[in-house]
Amino acid sequence: MSAATGLIVVVCALSSYGATWAPGQPTGTEPLDLALKAVFAATVTAAASRARRWSWIAAAALAGL
């Protein structure tokens, strides 16, 4: 595993942990809510690490609208 891949894994794990402290309650069942928030955060972080620059520019433009 390269250093960059290891860093991505660490950042995904940290974002997953941080997401468990978010106030959202998607299902109302605490263990399931924690799991959903953690998996969602890790998935978004992993996807963002592979995204191209144009996709971030497009996302920022849509968010700005």
All heavy atoms as TSV, in Angstrom:
chain	resi	resn	atom	element	x	y	z
A	1	MET	N	N	0.857	-1.167	0.000
A	1	MET	CA	C	0.000	0.000	0.000
A	1	MET	C	C	0.907	1.234	0.000
A	1	MET	O	O	1.833	1.327	0.781
A	1	MET	CB	C	-0.901	-0.034	1.235
A	1	MET	CG	C	-1.760	1.161	1.364
A	1	MET	SD	S	-3.108	1.181	2.582
A	1	MET	CE	C	-2.688	0.103	3.869
A	2	SER	N	N	0.596	2.159	-0.893
A	2	SER	CA	C	1.403	3.376	-0.972
A	2	SER	C	C	1.035	4.332	0.159
A	2	SER	O	O	0.023	4.175	0.831
A	2	SER	CB	C	1.190	4.055	-2.325
A	2	SER	OG	O	-0.111	4.595	-2.397
A	3	ALA	N	N	1.869	5.347	0.328
A	3	ALA	CA	C	1.631	6.331	1.388
A	3	ALA	C	C	0.341	7.094	1.140
A	3	ALA	O	O	-0.408	7.399	2.073
A	3	ALA	CB	C	2.811	7.289	1.484
A	4	ALA	N	N	0.057	7.403	-0.126
A	4	ALA	CA	C	-1.167	8.136	-0.453
A	4	ALA	C	C	-2.401	7.303	-0.125
A	4	ALA	O	O	-3.393	7.818	0.408
A	4	ALA	CB	C	-1.179	8.536	-1.928
A	5	THR	N	N	-2.360	6.022	-0.431
A	5	THR	CA	C	-3.489	5.143	-0.131
A	5	THR	C	C	-3.688	5.029	1.379
A	5	THR	O	O	-4.823	5.049	1.866
A	5	THR	CB	C	-3.269	3.747	-0.742
A	5	THR	OG1	O	-3.041	3.889	-2.137
A	5	THR	CG2	C	-4.454	2.847	-0.499
A	6	GLY	N	N	-2.595	4.923	2.103
A	6	GLY	CA	C	-2.687	4.865	3.563
A	6	GLY	C	C	-3.287	6.133	4.144
A	6	GLY	O	O	-4.094	6.081	5.079
A	7	LEU	N	N	-2.915	7.271	3.582
A	7	LEU	CA	C	-3.467	8.543	4.043
A	7	LEU	C	C	-4.970	8.622	3.759
A	7	LEU	O	O	-5.738	9.100	4.594
A	7	LEU	CB	C	-2.733	9.706	3.378
A	7	LEU	CG	C	-3.160	11.106	3.808
A	7	LEU	CD1	C	-2.937	11.293	5.293
A	7	LEU	CD2	C	-2.400	12.142	3.011
A	8	ILE	N	N	-5.379	8.143	2.602
A	8	ILE	CA	C	-6.806	8.136	2.263
A	8	ILE	C	C	-7.578	7.256	3.243
A	8	ILE	O	O	-8.665	7.627	3.694
A	8	ILE	CB	C	-7.024	7.682	0.810
A	8	ILE	CG1	C	-6.484	8.731	-0.148
A	8	ILE	CG2	C	-8.498	7.422	0.531
A	8	ILE	CD1	C	-6.400	8.276	-1.589
A	9	VAL	N	N	-7.031	6.120	3.589
A	9	VAL	CA	C	-7.687	5.222	4.549
A	9	VAL	C	C	-7.825	5.904	5.905
A	9	VAL	O	O	-8.880	5.834	6.549
A	9	VAL	CB	C	-6.916	3.892	4.662
A	9	VAL	CG1	C	-7.409	3.059	5.828
A	9	VAL	CG2	C	-7.006	3.111	3.368
A	10	VAL	N	N	-6.776	6.595	6.336
A	10	VAL	CA	C	-6.818	7.294	7.621
A	10	VAL	C	C	-7.864	8.408	7.600
A	10	VAL	O	O	-8.652	8.555	8.536
A	10	VAL	CB	C	-5.423	7.845	7.988
A	10	VAL	CG1	C	-5.492	8.806	9.161
A	10	VAL	CG2	C	-4.470	6.712	8.282
A	11	VAL	N	N	-7.893	9.189	6.521
A	11	VAL	CA	C	-8.867	10.281	6.414
A	11	VAL	C	C	-10.286	9.727	6.364
A	11	VAL	O	O	-11.206	10.287	6.974
A	11	VAL	CB	C	-8.549	11.187	5.205
A	11	VAL	CG1	C	-9.655	12.186	4.950
A	11	VAL	CG2	C	-7.230	11.900	5.412
A	12	CYS	N	N	-10.494	8.626	5.654
A	12	CYS	CA	C	-11.824	7.993	5.616
A	12	CYS	C	C	-12.241	7.530	7.012
A	12	CYS	O	O	-13.402	7.718	7.410
A	12	CYS	CB	C	-11.830	6.813	4.659
A	12	CYS	SG	S	-11.877	7.269	2.932
A	13	ALA	N	N	-11.314	6.955	7.743
A	13	ALA	CA	C	-11.634	6.495	9.096
A	13	ALA	C	C	-11.958	7.669	10.014
A	13	ALA	O	O	-12.906	7.605	10.808
A	13	ALA	CB	C	-10.469	5.686	9.661
A	14	LEU	N	N	-11.194	8.755	9.898
A	14	LEU	CA	C	-11.457	9.931	10.730
A	14	LEU	C	C	-12.785	10.595	10.375
A	14	LEU	O	O	-13.518	11.047	11.260
A	14	LEU	CB	C	-10.306	10.930	10.606
A	14	LEU	CG	C	-8.995	10.505	11.266
A	14	LEU	CD1	C	-7.887	11.495	10.943
A	14	LEU	CD2	C	-9.169	10.339	12.759
A	15	SER	N	N	-13.103	10.652	9.086
A	15	SER	CA	C	-14.382	11.243	8.698
A	15	SER	C	C	-15.540	10.360	9.154
A	15	SER	O	O	-16.595	10.857	9.540
A	15	SER	CB	C	-14.449	11.467	7.186
A	15	SER	OG	O	-14.543	10.250	6.498
A	16	SER	N	N	-15.326	9.079	9.123
A	16	SER	CA	C	-16.337	8.144	9.593
A	16	SER	C	C	-16.597	8.336	11.088
A	16	SER	O	O	-17.743	8.383	11.537
A	16	SER	CB	C	-15.845	6.727	9.308
A	16	SER	OG	O	-16.860	5.811	9.356
A	17	TYR	N	N	-15.529	8.484	11.845
A	17	TYR	CA	C	-15.661	8.721	13.285
A	17	TYR	C	C	-16.342	10.063	13.549
A	17	TYR	O	O	-17.232	10.166	14.391
A	17	TYR	CB	C	-14.293	8.674	13.959
A	17	TYR	CG	C	-14.346	9.052	15.417
A	17	TYR	CD1	C	-14.879	8.183	16.350
A	17	TYR	CD2	C	-13.881	10.285	15.846
A	17	TYR	CE1	C	-14.949	8.534	17.693
A	17	TYR	CE2	C	-13.941	10.641	17.177
A	17	TYR	CZ	C	-14.469	9.762	18.100
A	17	TYR	OH	O	-14.542	10.120	19.418
A	18	GLY	N	N	-15.920	11.078	12.828
A	18	GLY	CA	C	-16.511	12.399	13.010
A	18	GLY	C	C	-17.987	12.429	12.668
A	18	GLY	O	O	-18.771	13.150	13.296
A	19	ALA	N	N	-18.381	11.662	11.678
A	19	ALA	CA	C	-19.783	11.638	11.269
A	19	ALA	C	C	-20.678	11.032	12.336
A	19	ALA	O	O	-21.864	11.353	12.408
A	19	ALA	CB	C	-19.939	10.859	9.971
A	20	THR	N	N	-20.140	10.173	13.172
A	20	THR	CA	C	-20.966	9.576	14.222
A	20	THR	C	C	-21.405	10.621	15.244
A	20	THR	O	O	-22.384	10.414	15.951
A	20	THR	CB	C	-20.234	8.431	14.945
A	20	THR	OG1	O	-19.049	8.942	15.566
A	20	THR	CG2	C	-19.882	7.316	13.976
A	21	TRP	N	N	-20.716	11.752	15.297
A	21	TRP	CA	C	-21.085	12.834	16.213
A	21	TRP	C	C	-22.065	13.818	15.576
A	21	TRP	O	O	-22.528	14.742	16.241
A	21	TRP	CB	C	-19.835	13.576	16.679
A	21	TRP	CG	C	-18.966	12.721	17.522
A	21	TRP	CD1	C	-17.879	12.011	17.117
A	21	TRP	CD2	C	-19.129	12.442	18.904
A	21	TRP	NE1	N	-17.350	11.308	18.172
A	21	TRP	CE2	C	-18.099	11.559	19.276
A	21	TRP	CE3	C	-20.053	12.851	19.867
A	21	TRP	CZ2	C	-17.974	11.079	20.579
A	21	TRP	CZ3	C	-19.911	12.376	21.166
A	21	TRP	CH2	C	-18.884	11.501	21.510
A	22	ALA	N	N	-22.368	13.645	14.307
A	22	ALA	CA	C	-23.315	14.533	13.625
A	22	ALA	C	C	-24.710	14.336	14.214
A	22	ALA	O	O	-25.081	13.230	14.614
A	22	ALA	CB	C	-23.331	14.242	12.133
A	23	PRO	N	N	-25.521	15.403	14.247
A	23	PRO	CA	C	-26.817	15.312	14.906
A	23	PRO	C	C	-27.925	14.612	14.102
A	23	PRO	O	O	-29.021	14.453	14.604
A	23	PRO	CB	C	-27.197	16.774	15.140
A	23	PRO	CG	C	-26.493	17.508	14.064
A	23	PRO	CD	C	-25.213	16.762	13.831
A	24	GLY	N	N	-27.670	14.196	12.892
A	24	GLY	CA	C	-28.722	13.591	12.071
A	24	GLY	C	C	-29.214	12.260	12.615
A	24	GLY	O	O	-28.464	11.507	13.227
A	25	GLN	N	N	-30.491	11.980	12.375
A	25	GLN	CA	C	-31.092	10.708	12.769
A	25	GLN	C	C	-31.921	10.176	11.607
A	25	GLN	O	O	-33.147	10.300	11.587
A	25	GLN	CB	C	-31.972	10.891	14.007
A	25	GLN	CG	C	-31.205	11.304	15.236
A	25	GLN	CD	C	-32.124	11.525	16.413
A	25	GLN	OE1	O	-33.307	11.770	16.252
A	25	GLN	NE2	N	-31.561	11.442	17.599
A	26	PRO	N	N	-31.268	9.546	10.609
A	26	PRO	CA	C	-31.995	9.117	9.420
A	26	PRO	C	C	-33.079	8.072	9.679
A	26	PRO	O	O	-34.092	8.061	9.001
A	26	PRO	CB	C	-30.918	8.567	8.498
A	26	PRO	CG	C	-29.655	8.538	9.251
A	26	PRO	CD	C	-29.853	9.292	10.520
A	27	THR	N	N	-32.888	7.199	10.659
A	27	THR	CA	C	-33.883	6.150	10.897
A	27	THR	C	C	-34.550	6.237	12.259
A	27	THR	O	O	-35.605	5.654	12.459
A	27	THR	CB	C	-33.251	4.745	10.783
A	27	THR	OG1	O	-32.304	4.582	11.847
A	27	THR	CG2	C	-32.601	4.537	9.445
A	28	GLY	N	N	-33.926	6.911	13.203
A	28	GLY	CA	C	-34.460	6.972	14.553
A	28	GLY	C	C	-33.980	5.839	15.439
A	28	GLY	O	O	-34.287	5.804	16.625
A	29	THR	N	N	-33.240	4.904	14.895
A	29	THR	CA	C	-32.654	3.806	15.653
A	29	THR	C	C	-31.168	4.101	15.802
A	29	THR	O	O	-30.438	4.124	14.812
A	29	THR	CB	C	-32.841	2.469	14.913
A	29	THR	OG1	O	-34.215	2.310	14.602
A	29	THR	CG2	C	-32.343	1.314	15.736
A	30	GLU	N	N	-30.708	4.343	17.022
A	30	GLU	CA	C	-29.365	4.862	17.237
A	30	GLU	C	C	-28.238	4.010	16.634
A	30	GLU	O	O	-27.383	4.548	15.945
A	30	GLU	CB	C	-29.103	5.105	18.716
A	30	GLU	CG	C	-27.806	5.849	18.924
A	30	GLU	CD	C	-27.671	6.397	20.317
A	30	GLU	OE1	O	-28.670	6.458	21.050
A	30	GLU	OE2	O	-26.552	6.764	20.673
A	31	PRO	N	N	-28.181	2.688	16.840
A	31	PRO	CA	C	-27.077	1.925	16.252
A	31	PRO	C	C	-27.071	1.980	14.716
A	31	PRO	O	O	-26.014	2.113	14.096
A	31	PRO	CB	C	-27.300	0.494	16.738
A	31	PRO	CG	C	-28.179	0.619	17.920
A	31	PRO	CD	C	-29.011	1.837	17.696
A	32	LEU	N	N	-28.247	1.913	14.133
A	32	LEU	CA	C	-28.342	1.972	12.675
A	32	LEU	C	C	-27.990	3.368	12.169
A	32	LEU	O	O	-27.319	3.508	11.143
A	32	LEU	CB	C	-29.743	1.569	12.216
A	32	LEU	CG	C	-29.956	1.481	10.708
A	32	LEU	CD1	C	-28.971	0.507	10.070
A	32	LEU	CD2	C	-31.377	1.062	10.415
A	33	ASP	N	N	-28.406	4.399	12.887
A	33	ASP	CA	C	-28.065	5.771	12.511
A	33	ASP	C	C	-26.558	5.978	12.518
A	33	ASP	O	O	-26.003	6.582	11.598
A	33	ASP	CB	C	-28.714	6.780	13.461
A	33	ASP	CG	C	-30.207	6.873	13.283
A	33	ASP	OD1	O	-30.711	6.428	12.241
A	33	ASP	OD2	O	-30.869	7.402	14.196
A	34	LEU	N	N	-25.904	5.493	13.555
A	34	LEU	CA	C	-24.444	5.636	13.635
A	34	LEU	C	C	-23.754	4.933	12.469
A	34	LEU	O	O	-22.837	5.478	11.854
A	34	LEU	CB	C	-23.927	5.071	14.964
A	34	LEU	CG	C	-24.306	5.839	16.226
A	34	LEU	CD1	C	-23.826	5.098	17.462
A	34	LEU	CD2	C	-23.735	7.240	16.186
A	35	ALA	N	N	-24.216	3.730	12.162
A	35	ALA	CA	C	-23.616	2.980	11.062
A	35	ALA	C	C	-23.847	3.675	9.718
A	35	ALA	O	O	-22.920	3.792	8.910
A	35	ALA	CB	C	-24.174	1.559	11.023
A	36	LEU	N	N	-25.059	4.152	9.488
A	36	LEU	CA	C	-25.359	4.828	8.221
A	36	LEU	C	C	-24.540	6.097	8.050
A	36	LEU	O	O	-24.004	6.363	6.971
A	36	LEU	CB	C	-26.850	5.149	8.130
A	36	LEU	CG	C	-27.784	3.987	7.855
A	36	LEU	CD1	C	-29.234	4.439	7.951
A	36	LEU	CD2	C	-27.504	3.386	6.495
A	37	LYS	N	N	-24.435	6.891	9.105
A	37	LYS	CA	C	-23.652	8.124	9.031
A	37	LYS	C	C	-22.181	7.830	8.799
A	37	LYS	O	O	-21.525	8.504	7.994
A	37	LYS	CB	C	-23.844	8.958	10.301
A	37	LYS	CG	C	-25.234	9.553	10.423
A	37	LYS	CD	C	-25.363	10.496	11.593
A	37	LYS	CE	C	-25.293	9.790	12.918
A	37	LYS	NZ	N	-25.572	10.678	14.061
A	38	ALA	N	N	-21.648	6.818	9.467
A	38	ALA	CA	C	-20.235	6.469	9.313
A	38	ALA	C	C	-19.944	5.958	7.901
A	38	ALA	O	O	-18.964	6.367	7.268
A	38	ALA	CB	C	-19.839	5.421	10.347
A	39	VAL	N	N	-20.787	5.090	7.395
A	39	VAL	CA	C	-20.575	4.542	6.044
A	39	VAL	C	C	-20.725	5.628	4.991
A	39	VAL	O	O	-19.940	5.696	4.036
A	39	VAL	CB	C	-21.551	3.366	5.784
A	39	VAL	CG1	C	-21.552	2.965	4.332
A	39	VAL	CG2	C	-21.176	2.184	6.657
A	40	PHE	N	N	-21.703	6.502	5.148
A	40	PHE	CA	C	-21.903	7.590	4.193
A	40	PHE	C	C	-20.689	8.512	4.163
A	40	PHE	O	O	-20.203	8.884	3.090
A	40	PHE	CB	C	-23.166	8.372	4.527
A	40	PHE	CG	C	-23.450	9.483	3.561
A	40	PHE	CD1	C	-23.929	9.206	2.299
A	40	PHE	CD2	C	-23.231	10.797	3.912
A	40	PHE	CE1	C	-24.186	10.216	1.386
A	40	PHE	CE2	C	-23.491	11.821	3.028
A	40	PHE	CZ	C	-23.971	11.533	1.756
A	41	ALA	N	N	-20.180	8.879	5.333
A	41	ALA	CA	C	-19.020	9.768	5.393
A	41	ALA	C	C	-17.788	9.120	4.766
A	41	ALA	O	O	-17.052	9.764	4.011
A	41	ALA	CB	C	-18.724	10.151	6.833
A	42	ALA	N	N	-17.559	7.854	5.039
A	42	ALA	CA	C	-16.407	7.163	4.458
A	42	ALA	C	C	-16.550	7.035	2.947
A	42	ALA	O	O	-15.575	7.204	2.206
A	42	ALA	CB	C	-16.250	5.783	5.094
A	43	THR	N	N	-17.755	6.776	2.476
A	43	THR	CA	C	-17.985	6.639	1.037
A	43	THR	C	C	-17.770	7.956	0.314
A	43	THR	O	O	-17.114	8.001	-0.736
A	43	THR	CB	C	-19.414	6.125	0.774
A	43	THR	OG1	O	-19.586	4.879	1.446
A	43	THR	CG2	C	-19.686	5.948	-0.702
A	44	VAL	N	N	-18.300	9.033	0.861
A	44	VAL	CA	C	-18.125	10.343	0.231
A	44	VAL	C	C	-16.651	10.743	0.233
A	44	VAL	O	O	-16.133	11.260	-0.762
A	44	VAL	CB	C	-18.994	11.406	0.937
A	44	VAL	CG1	C	-18.632	12.812	0.496
A	44	VAL	CG2	C	-20.458	11.133	0.677
A	45	THR	N	N	-15.957	10.484	1.322
A	45	THR	CA	C	-14.534	10.820	1.402
A	45	THR	C	C	-13.719	10.004	0.406
A	45	THR	O	O	-12.840	10.547	-0.274
A	45	THR	CB	C	-14.012	10.591	2.831
A	45	THR	OG1	O	-14.816	11.344	3.742
A	45	THR	CG2	C	-12.575	11.022	2.967
A	46	ALA	N	N	-14.005	8.722	0.301
A	46	ALA	CA	C	-13.280	7.882	-0.661
A	46	ALA	C	C	-13.575	8.306	-2.096
A	46	ALA	O	O	-12.673	8.352	-2.937
A	46	ALA	CB	C	-13.651	6.416	-0.451
A	47	ALA	N	N	-14.825	8.631	-2.372
A	47	ALA	CA	C	-15.185	9.078	-3.723
A	47	ALA	C	C	-14.520	10.414	-4.037
A	47	ALA	O	O	-14.054	10.642	-5.168
A	47	ALA	CB	C	-16.697	9.200	-3.855
A	48	ALA	N	N	-14.460	11.300	-3.060
A	48	ALA	CA	C	-13.835	12.602	-3.272
A	48	ALA	C	C	-12.341	12.471	-3.537
A	48	ALA	O	O	-11.768	13.271	-4.280
A	48	ALA	CB	C	-14.068	13.503	-2.072
A	49	SER	N	N	-11.722	11.464	-2.979
A	49	SER	CA	C	-10.284	11.293	-3.193
A	49	SER	C	C	-9.973	10.869	-4.630
A	49	SER	O	O	-8.851	11.049	-5.095
A	49	SER	CB	C	-9.717	10.257	-2.219
A	49	SER	OG	O	-10.107	8.946	-2.594
A	50	ARG	N	N	-10.951	10.311	-5.318
A	50	ARG	CA	C	-10.754	9.863	-6.693
A	50	ARG	C	C	-11.367	10.802	-7.723
A	50	ARG	O	O	-11.234	10.591	-8.926
A	50	ARG	CB	C	-11.377	8.471	-6.880
A	50	ARG	CG	C	-10.876	7.416	-5.930
A	50	ARG	CD	C	-9.459	7.030	-6.182
A	50	ARG	NE	N	-9.381	6.504	-7.536
A	50	ARG	CZ	C	-8.257	6.369	-8.211
A	50	ARG	NH1	N	-7.128	6.708	-7.666
A	50	ARG	NH2	N	-8.261	5.897	-9.434
A	51	ALA	N	N	-12.068	11.837	-7.267
A	51	ALA	CA	C	-12.801	12.726	-8.171
A	51	ALA	C	C	-11.843	13.623	-8.957
A	51	ALA	O	O	-10.770	13.982	-8.488
A	51	ALA	CB	C	-13.770	13.592	-7.379
A	52	ARG	N	N	-12.244	13.974	-10.137
A	52	ARG	CA	C	-11.474	14.894	-10.967
A	52	ARG	C	C	-11.831	16.335	-10.619
A	52	ARG	O	O	-12.855	16.603	-10.006
A	52	ARG	CB	C	-11.770	14.628	-12.432
A	52	ARG	CG	C	-11.457	13.215	-12.843
A	52	ARG	CD	C	-10.775	13.233	-14.180
A	52	ARG	NE	N	-10.530	11.887	-14.642
A	52	ARG	CZ	C	-9.338	11.315	-14.579
A	52	ARG	NH1	N	-8.341	11.962	-14.055
A	52	ARG	NH2	N	-9.174	10.098	-15.040
A	53	ARG	N	N	-10.992	17.256	-11.003
A	53	ARG	CA	C	-11.182	18.656	-10.669
A	53	ARG	C	C	-12.496	19.210	-11.223
A	53	ARG	O	O	-13.188	19.965	-10.552
A	53	ARG	CB	C	-10.015	19.486	-11.191
A	53	ARG	CG	C	-10.124	20.937	-10.779
A	53	ARG	CD	C	-8.957	21.744	-11.260
A	53	ARG	NE	N	-7.750	21.241	-10.647
A	53	ARG	CZ	C	-6.539	21.486	-11.111
A	53	ARG	NH1	N	-6.377	22.215	-12.181
A	53	ARG	NH2	N	-5.479	21.007	-10.508
A	54	TRP	N	N	-12.875	18.832	-12.441
A	54	TRP	CA	C	-14.084	19.387	-13.047
A	54	TRP	C	C	-15.331	19.016	-12.256
A	54	TRP	O	O	-16.286	19.769	-12.201
A	54	TRP	CB	C	-14.217	18.968	-14.510
A	54	TRP	CG	C	-14.490	17.506	-14.706
A	54	TRP	CD1	C	-13.575	16.538	-14.945
A	54	TRP	CD2	C	-15.763	16.853	-14.651
A	54	TRP	NE1	N	-14.192	15.312	-15.044
A	54	TRP	CE2	C	-15.539	15.485	-14.877
A	54	TRP	CE3	C	-17.060	17.295	-14.441
A	54	TRP	CZ2	C	-16.561	14.551	-14.886
A	54	TRP	CZ3	C	-18.087	16.355	-14.453
A	54	TRP	CH2	C	-17.823	14.999	-14.679
A	55	SER	N	N	-15.318	17.838	-11.639
A	55	SER	CA	C	-16.497	17.438	-10.882
A	55	SER	C	C	-16.657	18.298	-9.620
A	55	SER	O	O	-17.776	18.605	-9.216
A	55	SER	CB	C	-16.439	15.953	-10.512
A	55	SER	OG	O	-15.332	15.694	-9.665
A	56	TRP	N	N	-15.553	18.702	-9.039
A	56	TRP	CA	C	-15.630	19.587	-7.867
A	56	TRP	C	C	-16.077	20.985	-8.281
A	56	TRP	O	O	-16.823	21.638	-7.543
A	56	TRP	CB	C	-14.284	19.649	-7.153
A	56	TRP	CG	C	-14.074	18.431	-6.336
A	56	TRP	CD1	C	-13.230	17.396	-6.604
A	56	TRP	CD2	C	-14.762	18.083	-5.154
A	56	TRP	NE1	N	-13.354	16.445	-5.649
A	56	TRP	CE2	C	-14.277	16.832	-4.736
A	56	TRP	CE3	C	-15.740	18.706	-4.387
A	56	TRP	CZ2	C	-14.758	16.198	-3.597
A	56	TRP	CZ3	C	-16.202	18.077	-3.250
A	56	TRP	CH2	C	-15.710	16.838	-2.870
A	57	ILE	N	N	-15.615	21.440	-9.433
A	57	ILE	CA	C	-16.036	22.751	-9.915
A	57	ILE	C	C	-17.546	22.738	-10.206
A	57	ILE	O	O	-18.263	23.675	-9.860
A	57	ILE	CB	C	-15.229	23.171	-11.158
A	57	ILE	CG1	C	-13.772	23.415	-10.743
A	57	ILE	CG2	C	-15.807	24.405	-11.814
A	57	ILE	CD1	C	-12.817	23.607	-11.890
A	58	ALA	N	N	-18.024	21.673	-10.826
A	58	ALA	CA	C	-19.456	21.553	-11.116
A	58	ALA	C	C	-20.273	21.480	-9.826
A	58	ALA	O	O	-21.327	22.113	-9.701
A	58	ALA	CB	C	-19.722	20.335	-11.997
A	59	ALA	N	N	-19.799	20.732	-8.852
A	59	ALA	CA	C	-20.508	20.615	-7.570
A	59	ALA	C	C	-20.542	21.953	-6.845
A	59	ALA	O	O	-21.571	22.331	-6.262
A	59	ALA	CB	C	-19.853	19.561	-6.681
A	60	ALA	N	N	-19.440	22.696	-6.892
A	60	ALA	CA	C	-19.399	24.000	-6.242
A	60	ALA	C	C	-20.336	24.985	-6.950
A	60	ALA	O	O	-21.004	25.792	-6.294
A	60	ALA	CB	C	-17.974	24.546	-6.237
A	61	ALA	N	N	-20.402	24.892	-8.286
A	61	ALA	CA	C	-21.293	25.776	-9.034
A	61	ALA	C	C	-22.757	25.475	-8.711
A	61	ALA	O	O	-23.557	26.394	-8.506
A	61	ALA	CB	C	-21.048	25.621	-10.530
A	62	LEU	N	N	-23.100	24.197	-8.612
A	62	LEU	CA	C	-24.475	23.836	-8.263
A	62	LEU	C	C	-24.816	24.249	-6.839
A	62	LEU	O	O	-25.924	24.711	-6.570
A	62	LEU	CB	C	-24.683	22.326	-8.434
A	62	LEU	CG	C	-24.769	21.829	-9.871
A	62	LEU	CD1	C	-24.813	20.299	-9.893
A	62	LEU	CD2	C	-25.985	22.407	-10.553
A	63	ALA	N	N	-23.861	24.085	-5.929
A	63	ALA	CA	C	-24.108	24.492	-4.547
A	63	ALA	C	C	-24.264	26.007	-4.449
A	63	ALA	O	O	-25.046	26.510	-3.647
A	63	ALA	CB	C	-22.976	24.022	-3.671
A	64	GLY	N	N	-23.534	26.730	-5.298
A	64	GLY	CA	C	-23.623	28.184	-5.281
A	64	GLY	C	C	-24.954	28.703	-5.811
A	64	GLY	O	O	-25.412	29.779	-5.427
A	65	LEU	N	N	-25.564	27.939	-6.693
A	65	LEU	CA	C	-26.854	28.351	-7.226
A	65	LEU	C	C	-27.927	28.156	-6.194
A	65	LEU	O	O	-28.884	28.811	-6.074
A	65	LEU	CB	C	-27.209	27.554	-8.480
A	65	LEU	CG	C	-26.321	27.832	-9.694
A	65	LEU	CD1	C	-26.672	26.870	-10.820
A	65	LEU	CD2	C	-26.515	29.274	-10.154
